[in-house]
Amino acid sequence: MQRMGRIESGDVHAYLAHALIDTGATRSVLPRFVAEALDLMIISRTEAQMADGRYVDADVAEPFFVDILGRQASDDPLIMGDQVLLGVTVLEKLDLLVDCPRQRVIANPAHPDQPVFRV
């Protein structure tokens, strides 16, 4: 919206975070305090299954933008917990791979310059 001139740059909210990358999680998760810092609106509720098998209700916020390694994508996060968690949906959108031994994400070596998507 700011790039289109519809809001001022001072009205753009940003949050720099160290996120847990979880390839076992489909969706991204933001703690409520991060969603509030980004001024995200809650748009719905859904049921989520936790890693231990429990089911919980969670708020779903409007999309937020993620920038990793200069690649950007949007995702609609679940609002819960106390840690920023990025799931496999974001990794797919950004065409990133997890380098487990080095505990980092890397650009897909097959597409080092930009994301390429399967259609």
N, CA, C and O atoms as a GROMACS GRO file, in nm:
protein
  476
    1MET      N    1   0.083  -0.119   0.000
    1MET     CA    2   0.000   0.000   0.000
    1MET      C    3   0.088   0.126   0.000
    1MET      O    4   0.054   0.226  -0.063
    2GLN      N    5   0.200   0.120   0.071
    2GLN     CA    6   0.289   0.235   0.075
    2GLN      C    7   0.351   0.258  -0.061
    2GLN      O    8   0.363   0.373  -0.105
    3ARG      N    9   0.391   0.151  -0.131
    3ARG     CA   10   0.450   0.166  -0.263
    3ARG      C   11   0.351   0.224  -0.362
    3ARG      O   12   0.391   0.288  -0.459
    4MET      N   13   0.222   0.201  -0.340
    4MET     CA   14   0.120   0.254  -0.428
    4MET      C   15   0.076   0.394  -0.388
    4MET      O   16  -0.009   0.454  -0.453
    5GLY      N   17   0.134   0.446  -0.279
    5GLY     CA   18   0.102   0.580  -0.235
    5GLY      C   19  -0.026   0.590  -0.154
    5GLY      O   20  -0.078   0.700  -0.134
    6ARG      N   21  -0.078   0.478  -0.107
    6ARG     CA   22  -0.204   0.479  -0.033
    6ARG      C   23  -0.185   0.500   0.116
    6ARG      O   24  -0.277   0.542   0.186
    7ILE      N   25  -0.065   0.471   0.167
    7ILE     CA   26  -0.034   0.500   0.307
    7ILE      C   27   0.107   0.558   0.313
    7ILE      O   28   0.190   0.534   0.225
    8GLU      N   29   0.133   0.634   0.417
    8GLU     CA   30   0.264   0.693   0.436
    8GLU      C   31   0.364   0.588   0.485
    8GLU      O   32   0.325   0.489   0.547
    9SER      N   33   0.492   0.609   0.455
    9SER     CA   34   0.594   0.512   0.496
    9SER      C   35   0.599   0.496   0.648
    9SER      O   36   0.634   0.389   0.698
   10GLY      N   37   0.566   0.601   0.721
   10GLY     CA   38   0.565   0.592   0.868
   10GLY      C   39   0.454   0.504   0.922
   10GLY      O   40   0.456   0.465   1.039
   11ASP      N   41   0.356   0.471   0.837
   11ASP     CA   42   0.246   0.385   0.878
   11ASP      C   43   0.272   0.237   0.849
   11ASP      O   44   0.188   0.152   0.879
   12VAL      N   45   0.388   0.207   0.790
   12VAL     CA   46   0.425   0.068   0.762
   12VAL      C   47   0.490   0.011   0.887
   12VAL      O   48   0.583   0.071   0.942
   13HIS      N   49   0.443  -0.103   0.932
   13HIS     CA   50   0.495  -0.167   1.052
   13HIS      C   51   0.592  -0.278   1.012
   13HIS      O   52   0.565  -0.354   0.919
   14ALA      N   53   0.702  -0.287   1.083
   14ALA     CA   54   0.801  -0.392   1.057
   14ALA      C   55   0.842  -0.454   1.190
   14ALA      O   56   0.836  -0.390   1.295
   15TYR      N   57   0.882  -0.580   1.182
   15TYR     CA   58   0.927  -0.651   1.302
   15TYR      C   59   1.039  -0.744   1.259
   15TYR      O   60   1.017  -0.836   1.180
   16LEU      N   61   1.158  -0.723   1.312
   16LEU     CA   62   1.272  -0.808   1.283
   16LEU      C   63   1.275  -0.919   1.386
   16LEU      O   64   1.276  -0.893   1.507
   17ALA      N   65   1.275  -1.044   1.340
   17ALA     CA   66   1.265  -1.156   1.433
   17ALA      C   67   1.361  -1.267   1.396
   17ALA      O   68   1.394  -1.287   1.279
   18HIS      N   69   1.406  -1.338   1.497
   18HIS     CA   70   1.472  -1.467   1.477
   18HIS      C   71   1.360  -1.569   1.483
   18HIS      O   72   1.294  -1.582   1.585
   19ALA      N   73   1.340  -1.639   1.374
   19ALA     CA   74   1.227  -1.731   1.365
   19ALA      C   75   1.274  -1.876   1.368
   19ALA      O   76   1.383  -1.909   1.322
   20LEU      N   77   1.190  -1.959   1.423
   20LEU     CA   78   1.210  -2.103   1.417
   20LEU      C   79   1.154  -2.149   1.283
   20LEU      O   80   1.038  -2.120   1.251
   21ILE      N   81   1.234  -2.219   1.206
   21ILE     CA   82   1.189  -2.277   1.080
   21ILE      C   83   1.149  -2.420   1.111
   21ILE      O   84   1.231  -2.499   1.158
   22ASP      N   85   1.023  -2.453   1.086
   22ASP     CA   86   0.972  -2.585   1.121
   22ASP      C   87   0.915  -2.653   0.997
   22ASP      O   88   0.805  -2.620   0.953
   23THR      N   89   0.990  -2.747   0.941
   23THR     CA   90   0.944  -2.816   0.821
   23THR      C   91   0.831  -2.913   0.850
   23THR      O   92   0.769  -2.966   0.758
   24GLY      N   93   0.802  -2.938   0.976
   24GLY     CA   94   0.689  -3.021   1.014
   24GLY      C   95   0.561  -2.942   1.032
   24GLY      O   96   0.454  -2.999   1.051
   25ALA      N   97   0.571  -2.811   1.026
   25ALA     CA   98   0.455  -2.723   1.040
   25ALA      C   99   0.414  -2.672   0.903
   25ALA      O  100   0.499  -2.629   0.824
   26THR      N  101   0.287  -2.675   0.875
   26THR     CA  102   0.239  -2.622   0.747
   26THR      C  103   0.232  -2.471   0.751
   26THR      O  104   0.285  -2.404   0.662
   27ARG      N  105   0.168  -2.416   0.853
   27ARG     CA  106   0.142  -2.273   0.861
   27ARG      C  107   0.245  -2.202   0.946
   27ARG      O  108   0.318  -2.263   1.024
   28SER      N  109   0.249  -2.071   0.928
   28SER     CA  110   0.334  -1.986   1.012
   28SER      C  111   0.258  -1.946   1.136
   28SER      O  112   0.135  -1.941   1.137
   29VAL      N  113   0.332  -1.916   1.242
   29VAL     CA  114   0.274  -1.876   1.370
   29VAL      C  115   0.343  -1.748   1.416
   29VAL      O  116   0.465  -1.736   1.410
   30LEU      N  117   0.262  -1.654   1.461
   30LEU     CA  118   0.313  -1.533   1.523
   30LEU      C  119   0.257  -1.523   1.663
   30LEU      O  120   0.138  -1.548   1.684
   31PRO      N  121   0.340  -1.486   1.761
   31PRO     CA  122   0.286  -1.457   1.894
   31PRO      C  123   0.195  -1.333   1.885
   31PRO      O  124   0.212  -1.249   1.797
   32ARG      N  125   0.100  -1.324   1.976
   32ARG     CA  126   0.006  -1.211   1.974
   32ARG      C  127   0.080  -1.077   1.979
   32ARG      O  128   0.039  -0.982   1.912
   33PHE      N  129   0.188  -1.067   2.059
   33PHE     CA  130   0.259  -0.938   2.070
   33PHE      C  131   0.322  -0.898   1.936
   33PHE      O  132   0.334  -0.778   1.909
   34VAL      N  133   0.362  -0.993   1.854
   34VAL     CA  134   0.417  -0.961   1.722
   34VAL      C  135   0.305  -0.917   1.629
   34VAL      O  136   0.320  -0.819   1.556
   35ALA      N  137   0.193  -0.989   1.631
   35ALA     CA  138   0.078  -0.949   1.548
   35ALA      C  139   0.033  -0.808   1.584
   35ALA      O  140  -0.003  -0.730   1.496
   36GLU      N  141   0.034  -0.776   1.712
   36GLU     CA  142  -0.005  -0.641   1.755
   36GLU      C  143   0.097  -0.538   1.710
   36GLU      O  144   0.059  -0.428   1.668
   37ALA      N  145   0.226  -0.570   1.719
   37ALA     CA  146   0.330  -0.477   1.672
   37ALA      C  147   0.317  -0.450   1.523
   37ALA      O  148   0.346  -0.339   1.477
   38LEU      N  149   0.273  -0.550   1.448
   38LEU     CA  150   0.253  -0.534   1.303
   38LEU      C  151   0.115  -0.478   1.270
   38LEU      O  152   0.084  -0.452   1.154
   39ASP      N  153   0.032  -0.461   1.373
   39ASP     CA  154  -0.104  -0.409   1.358
   39ASP      C  155  -0.187  -0.497   1.264
   39ASP      O  156  -0.262  -0.447   1.181
   40LEU      N  157  -0.171  -0.630   1.279
   40LEU     CA  158  -0.246  -0.723   1.196
   40LEU      C  159  -0.387  -0.743   1.252
   40LEU      O  160  -0.407  -0.750   1.373
   41MET      N  161  -0.482  -0.750   1.162
   41MET     CA  162  -0.620  -0.772   1.200
   41MET      C  163  -0.649  -0.922   1.203
   41MET      O  164  -0.608  -0.996   1.114
   42ILE      N  165  -0.720  -0.965   1.306
   42ILE     CA  166  -0.765  -1.104   1.314
   42ILE      C  167  -0.882  -1.118   1.217
   42ILE      O  168  -0.978  -1.041   1.222
   43ILE      N  169  -0.874  -1.218   1.128
   43ILE     CA  170  -0.978  -1.233   1.026
   43ILE      C  171  -1.064  -1.356   1.045
   43ILE      O  172  -1.175  -1.364   0.991
   44SER      N  173  -1.015  -1.455   1.121
   44SER     CA  174  -1.095  -1.575   1.144
   44SER      C  175  -1.033  -1.657   1.256
   44SER      O  176  -0.934  -1.618   1.316
   45ARG      N  177  -1.095  -1.772   1.281
   45ARG     CA  178  -1.040  -1.868   1.376
   45ARG      C  179  -1.037  -2.003   1.306
   45ARG      O  180  -1.114  -2.029   1.214
   46THR      N  181  -0.946  -2.088   1.351
   46THR     CA  182  -0.935  -2.221   1.295
   46THR      C  183  -0.887  -2.318   1.402
   46THR      O  184  -0.848  -2.276   1.511
   47GLU      N  185  -0.891  -2.444   1.371
   47GLU     CA  186  -0.839  -2.545   1.460
   47GLU      C  187  -0.702  -2.587   1.410
   47GLU      O  188  -0.682  -2.605   1.290
   48ALA      N  189  -0.609  -2.601   1.501
   48ALA     CA  190  -0.472  -2.641   1.465
   48ALA      C  191  -0.434  -2.764   1.546
   48ALA      O  192  -0.470  -2.777   1.663
   49GLN      N  193  -0.361  -2.853   1.483
   49GLN     CA  194  -0.310  -2.970   1.554
   49GLN      C  195  -0.166  -2.946   1.592
   49GLN      O  196  -0.082  -2.916   1.506
   50MET      N  197  -0.136  -2.958   1.719
   50MET     CA  198  -0.002  -2.937   1.770
   50MET      C  199   0.085  -3.061   1.745
   50MET      O  200   0.033  -3.167   1.711
   51ALA      N  201   0.215  -3.045   1.760
   51ALA     CA  202   0.308  -3.156   1.736
   51ALA      C  203   0.281  -3.275   1.827
   51ALA      O  204   0.309  -3.390   1.790
   52ASP      N  205   0.226  -3.249   1.946
   52ASP     CA  206   0.197  -3.359   2.038
   52ASP      C  207   0.060  -3.423   2.014
   52ASP      O  208   0.017  -3.509   2.090
   53GLY      N  209  -0.009  -3.380   1.908
   53GLY     CA  210  -0.136  -3.439   1.872
   53GLY      C  211  -0.259  -3.365   1.923
   53GLY      O  212  -0.370  -3.390   1.876
   54ARG      N  213  -0.240  -3.273   2.019
   54ARG     CA  214  -0.354  -3.195   2.073
   54ARG      C  215  -0.411  -3.103   1.965
   54ARG      O  216  -0.340  -3.059   1.874
   55TYR      N  217  -0.540  -3.076   1.976
   55TYR     CA  218  -0.605  -2.978   1.890
   55TYR      C  219  -0.633  -2.853   1.972
   55TYR      O  220  -0.679  -2.862   2.086
   56VAL      N  221  -0.606  -2.737   1.913
   56VAL     CA  222  -0.632  -2.609   1.979
   56VAL      C  223  -0.699  -2.515   1.880
   56VAL      O  224  -0.680  -2.527   1.759
   57ASP      N  225  -0.776  -2.421   1.933
   57ASP     CA  226  -0.833  -2.315   1.850
   57ASP      C  227  -0.731  -2.203   1.841
   57ASP      O  228  -0.662  -2.172   1.938
   58ALA      N  229  -0.721  -2.142   1.723
   58ALA     CA  230  -0.624  -2.034   1.703
   58ALA      C  231  -0.685  -1.925   1.616
   58ALA      O  232  -0.762  -1.953   1.524
   59ASP      N  233  -0.650  -1.802   1.647
   59ASP     CA  234  -0.687  -1.690   1.560
   59ASP      C  235  -0.601  -1.696   1.434
   59ASP      O  236  -0.487  -1.742   1.437
   60VAL      N  237  -0.658  -1.648   1.324
   60VAL     CA  238  -0.586  -1.634   1.198
   60VAL      C  239  -0.584  -1.486   1.166
   60VAL      O  240  -0.688  -1.420   1.168
   61ALA      N  241  -0.466  -1.432   1.135
   61ALA     CA  242  -0.453  -1.290   1.104
   61ALA      C  243  -0.447  -1.268   0.954
   61ALA      O  244  -0.424  -1.360   0.876
   62GLU      N  245  -0.468  -1.144   0.916
   62GLU     CA  246  -0.450  -1.106   0.777
   62GLU      C  247  -0.304  -1.133   0.738
   62GLU      O  248  -0.219  -1.146   0.826
   63PRO      N  249  -0.274  -1.142   0.609
   63PRO     CA  250  -0.137  -1.176   0.567
   63PRO      C  251  -0.033  -1.074   0.614
   63PRO      O  252  -0.059  -0.954   0.624
   64PHE      N  253   0.084  -1.126   0.641
   64PHE     CA  254   0.201  -1.044   0.670
   64PHE      C  255   0.307  -1.079   0.566
   64PHE      O  256   0.297  -1.183   0.501
   65PHE      N  257   0.407  -0.994   0.550
   65PHE     CA  258   0.512  -1.019   0.452
   65PHE      C  259   0.638  -1.067   0.522
   65PHE      O  260   0.676  -1.016   0.628
   66VAL      N  261   0.701  -1.165   0.462
   66VAL     CA  262   0.826  -1.223   0.511
   66VAL      C  263   0.935  -1.190   0.409
   66VAL      O  264   0.912  -1.201   0.288
   67ASP      N  265   1.051  -1.150   0.457
   67ASP     CA  266   1.166  -1.126   0.370
   67ASP      C  267   1.283  -1.205   0.424
   67ASP      O  268   1.334  -1.176   0.532
   68ILE      N  269   1.324  -1.306   0.349
   68ILE     CA  270   1.439  -1.389   0.386
   68ILE      C  271   1.530  -1.399   0.266
   68ILE      O  272   1.487  -1.435   0.156
   69LEU      N  273   1.656  -1.365   0.286
   69LEU     CA  274   1.757  -1.371   0.179
   69LEU      C  275   1.714  -1.290   0.057
   69LEU      O  276   1.744  -1.326  -0.057
   70GLY      N  277   1.645  -1.179   0.082
   70GLY     CA  278   1.603  -1.092  -0.027
   70GLY      C  279   1.483  -1.144  -0.105
   70GLY      O  280   1.446  -1.087  -0.208
   71ARG      N  281   1.423  -1.252  -0.058
   71ARG     CA  282   1.304  -1.308  -0.122
   71ARG      C  283   1.184  -1.275  -0.034
   71ARG      O  284   1.189  -1.290   0.088
   72GLN      N  285   1.075  -1.229  -0.097
   72GLN     CA  286   0.958  -1.188  -0.021
   72GLN      C  287   0.838  -1.274  -0.055
   72GLN      O  288   0.818  -1.316  -0.169
   73ALA      N  289   0.757  -1.298   0.047
   73ALA     CA  290   0.630  -1.370   0.031
   73ALA      C  291   0.535  -1.323   0.139
   73ALA      O  292   0.576  -1.267   0.240
   74SER      N  293   0.407  -1.347   0.117
   74SER     CA  294   0.308  -1.318   0.219
   74SER      C  295   0.253  -1.450   0.272
   74SER      O  296   0.257  -1.552   0.204
   75ASP      N  297   0.204  -1.445   0.394
   75ASP     CA  298   0.145  -1.563   0.457
   75ASP      C  299   0.044  -1.517   0.561
   75ASP      O  300   0.063  -1.412   0.624
   76ASP      N  301  -0.062  -1.594   0.579
   76ASP     CA  302  -0.161  -1.560   0.680
   76ASP      C  303  -0.134  -1.648   0.803
   76ASP      O  304  -0.159  -1.768   0.800
   77PRO      N  305  -0.084  -1.587   0.910
   77PRO     CA  306  -0.036  -1.664   1.025
   77PRO      C  307  -0.144  -1.701   1.125
   77PRO      O  308  -0.248  -1.635   1.136
   78LEU      N  309  -0.117  -1.808   1.196
   78LEU     CA  310  -0.193  -1.840   1.316
   78LEU      C  311  -0.134  -1.756   1.428
   78LEU      O  312  -0.013  -1.734   1.432
   79ILE      N  313  -0.217  -1.708   1.519
   79ILE     CA  314  -0.172  -1.624   1.630
   79ILE      C  315  -0.177  -1.709   1.756
   79ILE      O  316  -0.284  -1.741   1.808
   80MET      N  317  -0.058  -1.745   1.805
   80MET     CA  318  -0.047  -1.828   1.925
   80MET      C  319   0.098  -1.835   1.969
   80MET      O  320   0.189  -1.797   1.895
   81GLY      N  321   0.118  -1.883   2.088
   81GLY     CA  322   0.252  -1.911   2.137
   81GLY      C  323   0.334  -1.788   2.167
   81GLY      O  324   0.282  -1.676   2.174
   82ASP      N  325   0.465  -1.810   2.184
   82ASP     CA  326   0.555  -1.700   2.220
   82ASP      C  327   0.677  -1.693   2.130
   82ASP      O  328   0.774  -1.625   2.163
   83GLN      N  329   0.674  -1.763   2.015
   83GLN     CA  330   0.788  -1.763   1.924
   83GLN      C  331   0.739  -1.753   1.780
   83GLN      O  332   0.638  -1.813   1.743
   84VAL      N  333   0.811  -1.676   1.699
   84VAL     CA  334   0.781  -1.669   1.556
   84VAL      C  335   0.823  -1.801   1.494
   84VAL      O  336   0.937  -1.845   1.511
   85LEU      N  337   0.732  -1.864   1.423
   85LEU     CA  338   0.757  -1.993   1.359
   85LEU      C  339   0.715  -1.981   1.213
   85LEU      O  340   0.604  -1.940   1.183
   86LEU      N  341   0.805  -2.018   1.125
   86LEU     CA  342   0.773  -2.018   0.982
   86LEU      C  343   0.763  -2.162   0.936
   86LEU      O  344   0.856  -2.241   0.953
   87GLY      N  345   0.650  -2.196   0.876
   87GLY     CA  346   0.625  -2.330   0.832
   87GLY      C  347   0.665  -2.352   0.687
   87GLY      O  348   0.722  -2.265   0.621
   88VAL      N  349   0.634  -2.471   0.640
   88VAL     CA  350   0.676  -2.513   0.508
   88VAL      C  351   0.611  -2.430   0.396
   88VAL      O  352   0.667  -2.417   0.288
   89THR      N  353   0.493  -2.373   0.422
   89THR     CA  354   0.427  -2.290   0.321
   89THR      C  355   0.516  -2.173   0.281
   89THR      O  356   0.530  -2.144   0.162
   90VAL      N  357   0.576  -2.107   0.379
   90VAL     CA  358   0.665  -1.993   0.350
   90VAL      C  359   0.790  -2.042   0.276
   90VAL      O  360   0.834  -1.978   0.180
   91LEU      N  361   0.846  -2.153   0.320
   91LEU     CA  362   0.965  -2.205   0.252
   91LEU      C  363   0.936  -2.235   0.106
   91LEU      O  364   1.017  -2.204   0.018
   92GLU      N  365   0.820  -2.294   0.079
   92GLU     CA  366   0.782  -2.323  -0.060
   92GLU      C  367   0.764  -2.194  -0.140
   92GLU      O  368   0.810  -2.185  -0.254
   93LYS      N  369   0.697  -2.095  -0.080
   93LYS     CA  370   0.675  -1.969  -0.151
   93LYS      C  371   0.805  -1.898  -0.183
   93LYS      O  372   0.816  -1.832  -0.287
   94LEU      N  373   0.904  -1.912  -0.095
   94LEU     CA  374   1.033  -1.845  -0.115
   94LEU      C  375   1.134  -1.933  -0.188
   94LEU      O  376   1.243  -1.886  -0.221
   95ASP      N  377   1.100  -2.059  -0.214
   95ASP     CA  378   1.189  -2.156  -0.279
   95ASP      C  379   1.320  -2.167  -0.201
   95ASP      O  380   1.429  -2.157  -0.257
   96LEU      N  381   1.304  -2.188  -0.069
   96LEU     CA  382   1.419  -2.204   0.020
   96LEU      C  383   1.427  -2.348   0.070
   96LEU      O  384   1.326  -2.418   0.078
   97LEU      N  385   1.547  -2.390   0.102
   97LEU     CA  386   1.571  -2.523   0.158
   97LEU      C  387   1.634  -2.507   0.295
   97LEU      O  388   1.696  -2.406   0.325
   98VAL      N  389   1.617  -2.608   0.378
   98VAL     CA  390   1.676  -2.607   0.511
   98VAL      C  391   1.808  -2.683   0.507
   98VAL      O  392   1.814  -2.798   0.462
   99ASP      N  393   1.913  -2.619   0.553
   99ASP     CA  394   2.045  -2.680   0.569
   99ASP      C  395   2.056  -2.717   0.717
   99ASP      O  396   2.106  -2.639   0.798
  100CYS      N  397   2.010  -2.838   0.750
  100CYS     CA  398   2.002  -2.879   0.891
  100CYS      C  399   2.137  -2.880   0.963
  100CYS      O  400   2.145  -2.828   1.074
  101PRO      N  401   2.244  -2.936   0.902
  101PRO     CA  402   2.372  -2.939   0.974
  101PRO      C  403   2.422  -2.800   1.014
  101PRO      O  404   2.486  -2.784   1.118
  102ARG      N  405   2.392  -2.699   0.932
  102ARG     CA  406   2.438  -2.562   0.961
  102ARG      C  407   2.330  -2.477   1.025
  102ARG      O  408   2.354  -2.360   1.055
  103GLN      N  409   2.212  -2.534   1.045
  103GLN     CA  410   2.099  -2.465   1.107
  103GLN      C  411   2.070  -2.331   1.040
  103GLN      O  412   2.074  -2.225   1.104
  104ARG      N  413   2.041  -2.339   0.910
  104ARG     CA  414   2.011  -2.218   0.834
  104ARG      C  415   1.924  -2.254   0.715
  104ARG      O  416   1.910  -2.371   0.680
  105VAL      N  417   1.866  -2.153   0.653
  105VAL     CA  418   1.796  -2.173   0.528
  105VAL      C  419   1.883  -2.121   0.416
  105VAL      O  420   1.961  -2.027   0.434
  106ILE      N  421   1.870  -2.184   0.299
  106ILE     CA  422   1.948  -2.144   0.182
  106ILE      C  423   1.856  -2.135   0.061
  106ILE      O  424   1.751  -2.199   0.057
  107ALA      N  425   1.896  -2.057  -0.036
  107ALA     CA  426   1.824  -2.053  -0.163
  107ALA      C  427   1.837  -2.189  -0.229
  107ALA      O  428   1.942  -2.252  -0.221
  108ASN      N  429   1.732  -2.233  -0.294
  108ASN     CA  430   1.736  -2.359  -0.366
  108ASN      C  431   1.850  -2.351  -0.468
  108ASN      O  432   1.848  -2.264  -0.555
  109PRO      N  433   1.950  -2.441  -0.460
  109PRO     CA  434   2.063  -2.435  -0.553
  109PRO      C  435   2.022  -2.444  -0.700
  109PRO      O  436   2.093  -2.395  -0.788
  110ALA      N  437   1.908  -2.506  -0.727
  110ALA     CA  438   1.860  -2.513  -0.865
  110ALA      C  439   1.808  -2.378  -0.914
  110ALA      O  440   1.797  -2.355  -1.035
  111HIS      N  441   1.777  -2.287  -0.819
  111HIS     CA  442   1.724  -2.154  -0.852
  111HIS      C  443   1.789  -2.049  -0.761
  111HIS      O  444   1.719  -1.987  -0.680
  112PRO      N  445   1.919  -2.029  -0.773
  112PRO     CA  446   1.987  -1.941  -0.678
  112PRO      C  447   1.953  -1.792  -0.690
  112PRO      O  448   1.970  -1.717  -0.593
  113ASP      N  449   1.905  -1.749  -0.806
  113ASP     CA  450   1.883  -1.606  -0.827
  113ASP      C  451   1.743  -1.558  -0.792
  113ASP      O  452   1.724  -1.441  -0.760
  114GLN      N  453   1.645  -1.649  -0.797
  114GLN     CA  454   1.508  -1.610  -0.767
  114GLN      C  455   1.424  -1.736  -0.744
  114GLN      O  456   1.460  -1.844  -0.791
  115PRO      N  457   1.313  -1.722  -0.673
  115PRO     CA  458   1.226  -1.838  -0.656
  115PRO      C  459   1.168  -1.884  -0.790
  115PRO      O  460   1.135  -1.802  -0.876
  116VAL      N  461   1.155  -2.013  -0.806
  116VAL     CA  462   1.087  -2.072  -0.922
  116VAL      C  463   0.982  -2.167  -0.866
  116VAL      O  464   1.011  -2.245  -0.775
  117PHE      N  465   0.862  -2.160  -0.918
  117PHE     CA  466   0.751  -2.233  -0.862
  117PHE      C  467   0.699  -2.339  -0.957
  117PHE      O  468   0.695  -2.321  -1.078
  118ARG      N  469   0.660  -2.452  -0.898
  118ARG     CA  470   0.594  -2.557  -0.975
  118ARG      C  471   0.448  -2.518  -0.990
  118ARG      O  472   0.384  -2.474  -0.894
  119VAL      N  473   0.395  -2.533  -1.110
  119VAL     CA  474   0.256  -2.498  -1.138
  119VAL      C  475   0.183  -2.622  -1.186
  119VAL      O  476   0.064  -2.616  -1.215
   0.00000   0.00000   0.00000
